[in-house]
Amino acid sequence: MSFKSIVRELREMRDGIGSMSRESRSPLHDHSRRTVRRPLLPNQNHGDRFIPNRSSMDLDMAHYLLMDSRKQNKNMETVSPWGEAYGTLLAETLMMNRTRILSFSSKPPTPANGIFKDVFLDSISDYQVKSVKQRRYISKSAERTLDAPEIIDDYYLNLLDWSSNNNLAIALGNTVHLWDASNGSTFILLSADQEIGPVTSVSWAPNGQHIAIGMNSSIVEIWDTTVHRKLRTLQGGHRSRVGSLSWNNHILSTGGKDALIINNDVRIRSHITQTYRGHHEEVCGLKWSGSSRQLASGGNDNLLHIWDLAMASYNSPTQWIHRFDDHVATVKALAWSPFQSNLLASGGGSGDRCIKFWNTNTGACLNSADTGSQVCSLLWSKNRGELLSSHGYTKNQLTLWKYPSMAKITELTGHTSRVLFMAQSPNGCTVASAGADEFLKFWNVFGSPEIAKPATKTSNAGPFTDIIHIR
């Protein structure tokens, strides 16, 4: 007898037994059905779900299992011997030829090109890279410490600068000392007379050979450091001490206690070319932008001005393009971003304690961060998006910030008095700080450059070929 014949006979027996025992069977318990779909990747051939292939299903086996589960229900009454015989015969027959109850036309698809694996590995790789960058080691101890006796404890002066030729200049009282960072040698460039000293500001020219020195007597001297000789004296512009200096190629800008800013062309005899009048008190911060177009000036009147060289007019009393009065204390610390020519950072004194960021094209204040202490000086990293600030009361610390989030990266607390001045090495890695505690300290705070930059060629002659030697 064939399998189909056996199944047909069993169905006839089932129908007969079912008609006899239908009245004595308990009703089925009604369960709410809820379809739970497993999340699957979309398949181009089948859409977003799988449909069973009913032609390959074993419906008889399914029916048997369904009846067997009902049979074990506690409320179900005992079936007749005919029903039990039917169940036994059905089980023996079907189990001998058992096939899959449900069958699908194809296997579940696998992610194309291992997309989940690739995304996961990429995210792990990105995280590891970021973690390595965040773990950059920064020593909290100074690499070198030098004595700086008789350095003037005056917030409004600028007594430290580092040349492109790797020479550090620092003013100590009436003298200017040069320290060669390549070999550690030092020598005294000048000792000013009591009538014109003490020295109130120093600033290296872009060529790294010439240096401008501001005096308490209002004059400015320009020296050639290779031959240790004074080239000329600039005078007649200011009426009191010159506390701030900034170079723009052959233009030397000077800021004085008389609230004046004077542009001096060092190539010509009549050196005064423009005079900016916008401040009411001493000009203590002065910086030209990297584009050589804009000059930022900060003063003891809590004002910050932006001047444009192309708009300068000697006869006009006010030529600024922006005037900011957001700071509530002296504005001395100024730093232009090396990556964005119109981005300026400014720091306020002890009554302000804030670092503010400006778009000097639009005049918008981009951000303001409260540092909690007097901001004495600011330096941008030349190699990454970081800003270093030096402070006075109360911690006398150097603070490294991540820009633009202004998250604090680390603090350096080697000085015991306020850190008045900072200067950066030509490669941008090392920072020198001078404090009122009469110490000069060197910090490897910015680390090695991430991308090597080609060295800028400088000429010892450059714009100073026509300097006139006037005493």
C-alpha positions in Angstrom: 0.0 0.0 0.0 1.4 3.4 -0.9 1.9 6.2 1.5 -0.9 8.3 -0.1 -3.3 5.4 0.3 -2.4 5.1 4.0 -3.0 8.8 4.5 -6.3 8.7 2.7 -7.5 5.8 4.9 -6.4 7.5 8.1 -8.3 10.7 7.1 -11.5 8.6 6.6 -11.0 7.1 10.1 -10.3 10.6 11.5 -13.5 12.0 10.1 -15.5 9.2 11.5 -14.0 9.4 15.0 -14.3 13.2 14.9 -18.0 13.0 14.3 -18.5 10.7 17.2 -16.4 12.6 19.8 -17.1 16.2 18.7 -19.7 16.8 21.4 -17.4 15.6 24.3 -14.3 17.7 23.3 -13.5 21.0 25.0 -13.6 24.2 23.0 -10.2 25.6 22.0 -8.8 28.4 24.2 -8.8 31.6 22.2 -5.3 33.2 22.4 -4.6 36.5 20.8 -2.1 36.0 18.1 0.8 38.5 17.7 3.2 38.3 14.9 6.8 39.1 15.9 9.0 39.9 13.0 12.8 39.6 13.4 14.7 42.6 12.0 16.2 41.5 8.7 18.2 43.3 6.1 16.1 44.3 3.0 16.4 41.8 0.2 16.2 42.9 -3.4 14.4 39.7 -4.4 11.9 39.2 -1.5 11.4 42.7 -0.1 11.6 43.1 3.7 10.1 39.7 4.8 10.1 36.0 3.9 7.1 34.1 2.5 6.8 30.4 3.2 6.8 28.0 0.2 3.7 26.1 0.9 4.4 23.5 -1.9 7.2 22.1 0.2 5.3 22.0 3.5 4.3 18.8 5.3 0.7 19.8 6.3 -0.1 16.3 7.7 2.8 16.5 10.2 1.6 20.0 11.2 -1.9 18.7 11.8 -0.7 15.8 13.9 1.4 18.1 16.1 -1.6 20.4 16.5 -3.9 17.5 17.6 -1.2 16.1 19.9 -1.0 19.4 21.8 -4.7 19.5 22.2 -4.7 16.0 23.5 -2.4 17.0 26.4 -4.7 19.9 27.5 -5.8 19.4 31.1 -9.4 20.1 30.2 -9.6 17.7 27.3 -11.6 14.5 28.1 -10.2 11.1 27.2 -10.8 10.2 23.6 -12.1 6.8 22.4 -9.9 3.8 21.6 -10.5 4.5 18.0 -9.1 8.0 18.4 -6.0 6.6 20.3 -5.4 4.0 17.6 -5.7 6.6 14.9 -3.2 8.8 16.7 -0.7 6.0 17.1 -0.9 4.9 13.5 -0.7 8.4 12.2 2.4 9.1 14.4 4.2 5.9 13.2 3.4 6.6 9.6 4.4 10.2 9.5 7.5 9.9 11.7 8.9 7.3 9.2 8.6 9.8 6.4 9.2 13.0 8.4 10.2 16.1 6.4 10.5 19.8 7.4 7.2 21.4 8.4 8.1 24.9 7.1 10.4 25.5 4.2 11.6 28.8 2.7 12.5 29.3 -0.9 16.0 30.6 -0.1 18.4 31.1 2.8 18.4 34.4 4.7 20.6 36.9 3.0 24.0 37.9 4.5 25.0 41.6 4.8 26.4 42.8 1.5 30.2 43.2 1.5 30.2 42.7 5.3 28.8 46.2 5.8 28.2 45.8 9.5 31.7 44.5 10.1 33.3 47.3 8.1 31.3 50.0 9.9 32.2 48.5 13.2 35.9 48.3 12.5 35.9 51.8 11.1 34.3 53.2 14.2 36.8 51.3 16.4 39.7 52.6 14.3 38.4 56.2 14.5 38.0 55.8 18.3 41.6 54.5 18.7 43.0 57.4 16.6 41.1 60.0 18.7 42.2 58.3 21.9 45.9 58.4 20.8 45.6 62.1 20.1 43.9 62.8 23.4 46.6 61.0 25.2 49.5 63.2 23.9 51.9 63.5 26.8 52.6 67.0 28.0 55.2 67.4 30.7 54.1 69.6 33.6 57.7 70.3 34.5 59.8 72.9 32.7 62.6 71.5 30.5 64.9 74.3 31.4 64.9 77.2 33.9 67.1 80.3 33.6 67.5 83.2 36.1 65.9 86.5 35.0 67.0 89.0 37.7 65.7 92.5 37.6 62.9 91.8 35.2 60.3 94.5 35.6 57.1 93.4 37.2 54.8 95.5 35.0 51.7 94.1 33.3 51.7 96.8 30.6 55.2 96.0 29.2 56.4 93.5 26.6 59.9 92.3 27.5 60.3 88.9 25.8 60.5 87.8 22.1 61.9 84.9 20.1 63.4 85.4 16.6 63.0 83.4 13.5 66.7 82.7 13.8 66.2 80.9 17.1 67.5 83.7 19.4 65.6 84.7 22.5 65.6 88.4 23.6 64.7 89.4 27.1 64.9 92.8 28.8 66.1 92.9 32.4 66.1 96.4 33.7 68.3 98.6 31.5 69.9 95.7 29.6 68.8 93.4 26.7 70.1 89.8 26.8 70.2 87.4 23.9 70.1 83.7 24.4 71.0 81.4 21.4 68.6 78.4 21.7 70.8 76.3 19.3 73.8 76.2 21.7 72.7 77.9 24.9 75.1 80.8 24.7 74.1 84.3 26.0 75.5 87.8 25.6 74.3 91.3 26.4 73.2 93.3 23.4 72.9 96.7 25.1 72.9 98.4 28.4 70.8 101.6 28.3 71.7 104.8 30.1 69.7 105.8 33.1 68.4 108.8 31.2 66.6 106.7 28.5 66.0 103.4 30.3 64.8 101.1 31.5 63.8 99.0 28.5 60.1 98.7 28.1 59.6 96.5 25.0 61.4 94.3 22.6 60.4 92.9 19.2 62.3 90.9 16.5 61.9 91.9 12.9 60.7 89.1 10.5 64.2 88.5 9.2 65.4 87.4 12.6 68.5 89.7 12.4 67.2 93.1 13.5 65.5 93.9 16.7 63.4 97.0 17.9 63.8 98.1 21.5 61.4 100.5 23.1 62.6 102.7 26.0 61.0 104.4 28.9 62.1 107.8 27.5 59.8 107.4 24.4 62.5 106.5 21.9 62.9 103.3 19.9 66.2 101.8 18.8 66.8 99.4 16.0 69.8 97.1 16.4 71.6 94.6 14.1 72.3 91.6 16.3 74.8 90.0 13.9 77.3 92.8 14.4 76.0 94.1 17.7 75.5 97.6 16.4 72.7 100.1 16.7 71.4 101.1 13.2 69.1 104.0 14.0 66.9 105.7 16.6 63.3 106.5 16.1 62.1 109.5 18.0 59.7 112.4 17.9 56.5 110.4 17.7 55.8 109.5 21.3 55.9 111.6 24.5 56.2 108.8 27.0 57.4 105.2 27.3 56.9 102.8 24.4 55.5 99.6 25.9 54.4 97.7 22.8 55.9 97.0 19.4 54.8 95.0 16.3 56.5 94.5 12.9 54.7 94.4 9.5 57.5 93.8 7.0 59.3 97.2 6.9 56.6 98.9 9.0 57.3 99.1 12.7 54.2 100.0 14.8 54.8 101.4 18.3 52.3 101.9 21.1 52.9 104.3 23.9 51.7 105.4 27.3 50.5 108.6 25.5 47.7 106.4 23.9 49.2 106.9 20.4 49.9 104.2 17.8 52.5 105.2 15.3 53.5 103.4 12.1 57.2 103.9 11.2 58.7 103.1 7.8 62.3 102.1 8.8 63.5 102.6 5.2 63.1 106.3 5.1 64.5 109.3 7.0 61.0 110.7 7.9 59.9 107.4 9.4 56.4 108.4 10.7 53.8 107.4 8.1 50.5 107.1 10.1 49.3 107.9 13.6 46.3 106.1 15.0 44.3 107.9 17.7 41.6 105.8 19.3 42.7 104.9 22.8 42.4 107.1 25.8 45.1 105.4 27.9 48.3 103.4 27.5 48.5 101.1 24.5 49.9 97.8 26.0 48.9 95.3 23.4 49.9 95.5 19.7 49.8 92.7 17.0 49.7 92.7 13.2 47.8 89.9 11.6 49.4 87.2 9.4 47.9 88.7 6.3 49.7 92.0 7.1 46.4 93.9 6.6 45.0 94.4 10.0 46.5 95.7 13.3 45.0 94.8 16.7 45.6 97.2 19.6 44.6 96.8 23.2 44.8 99.4 25.9 44.4 100.3 29.6 41.1 101.9 28.7 39.6 98.3 28.3 39.2 98.9 24.5 40.2 96.7 21.6 40.6 98.3 18.2 41.1 96.8 14.7 42.9 99.0 12.2 43.2 98.4 8.5 46.5 99.5 6.8 44.8 100.3 3.5 42.3 102.6 5.2 44.9 104.5 7.2 44.9 108.3 6.9 47.4 110.4 8.8 45.0 113.4 9.1 42.0 111.5 10.4 41.9 111.1 14.2 40.0 107.8 14.1 40.6 105.2 11.4 39.6 101.9 13.1 37.3 99.5 11.4 36.2 97.9 14.6 36.0 99.1 18.2 35.2 96.5 20.9 34.4 97.4 24.5 33.3 94.0 25.7 36.3 93.5 28.0 35.9 95.2 31.4 39.6 95.4 32.2 42.9 96.2 30.5 43.4 94.4 27.1 47.0 93.4 26.7 47.1 89.7 25.5 46.5 89.5 21.8 47.1 86.6 19.3 46.1 86.1 15.7 45.3 82.6 14.6 47.9 81.1 12.2 45.2 79.1 10.4 42.5 81.8 9.9 43.7 85.3 9.1 40.6 87.1 10.5 40.5 85.2 13.8 41.8 87.1 16.8 42.0 86.1 20.5 42.2 88.7 23.2 42.6 88.5 27.0 41.5 90.8 29.7 43.1 91.8 33.0 42.3 90.9 36.6 38.9 92.5 36.5 37.9 90.7 33.3 39.7 87.3 33.3 38.1 86.4 29.9 39.5 85.2 26.6 37.4 86.4 23.7 37.5 85.4 20.0 36.7 87.8 17.2 35.9 87.7 13.5 37.7 90.9 12.5 36.0 90.9 9.1 32.5 91.1 10.5 33.2 92.4 14.0 31.4 89.4 15.6 32.4 88.0 19.0 32.6 84.3 18.3 33.1 83.1 21.9 34.1 84.1 25.4 35.7 81.9 28.0 36.2 82.9 31.7 39.6 81.7 32.8 39.2 82.7 36.4 42.4 84.7 36.6 44.3 87.7 35.0 45.2 86.9 31.3 48.8 88.2 30.7 49.6 86.7 27.3 48.3 84.4 24.6 50.0 82.1 22.0 48.4 80.0 19.3 49.9 76.6 18.4 51.5 76.7 15.0 50.8 72.9 14.5 47.3 72.2 15.9 44.1 73.8 17.1 45.3 74.8 20.6 45.8 78.1 22.5 48.1 78.7 25.4 47.4 81.5 28.0 49.6 82.7 30.8 48.0 84.1 34.0 48.5 86.2 37.1 46.4 86.1 40.2 45.7 83.7 41.7 47.4 80.5 40.3 50.2 82.1 38.2 49.7 79.3 35.7 50.0 78.5 32.0 46.8 76.9 30.6 46.5 75.0 27.4 43.1 75.1 25.7 41.5 73.1 22.9 40.1 75.4 20.2 37.2 76.0 19.5 35.6 74.0 22.4 37.9 75.8 24.9 38.2 72.6 26.8 41.1 72.8 29.3 43.8 70.3 28.2 46.4 70.9 31.0 47.8 73.5 33.4 51.5 74.2 34.1 52.2 75.7 37.5 56.0 76.2 37.7 56.0 79.9 38.4 55.4 81.4 41.9 54.4 84.8 40.6 52.3 86.0 37.7 53.5 84.9 34.3 53.8 88.2 32.5 55.4 87.3 29.1 55.5 84.4 26.7 57.4 83.7 23.4 57.3 80.8 21.0 60.2 79.0 19.3 60.4 79.2 15.4 59.2 75.6 15.0 56.2 76.2 17.3 57.0 73.4 19.8 58.7 75.2 22.7 57.3 78.1 24.7 59.4 80.4 26.9 57.7 82.1 29.9 59.0 84.9 32.1 57.4 85.6 35.4 57.6 88.2 38.1 59.4 85.6 40.2 62.5 86.4 38.0 62.7 83.0 36.3 62.6 82.2 32.6 61.2 78.8 31.9 61.0 76.6 28.8 58.1 74.2 28.2 57.6 71.6 25.5 53.8 72.2 25.6 52.8 72.1 21.9 54.7 69.0 21.0 56.1 68.0 17.6 54.5 69.3 14.4 51.8 67.0 13.0 52.7 67.9 9.4 56.2 69.1 8.5 56.1 72.6 7.0 58.6 74.0 4.6 61.0 76.5 6.2 60.4 80.1 5.4 63.4 81.7 3.7 64.5 84.9 5.2 67.0 87.5 4.0 69.3 89.3 6.3 69.1 92.3 4.0 65.4 92.2 3.1 63.5 95.4 3.8 66.4 96.8 5.9 68.7 97.5 3.0 67.9 101.2 3.2 67.9 101.7 6.9 69.5 105.1 7.7 71.8 105.2 10.6 70.6 108.1 12.7 71.5 108.5 16.3 
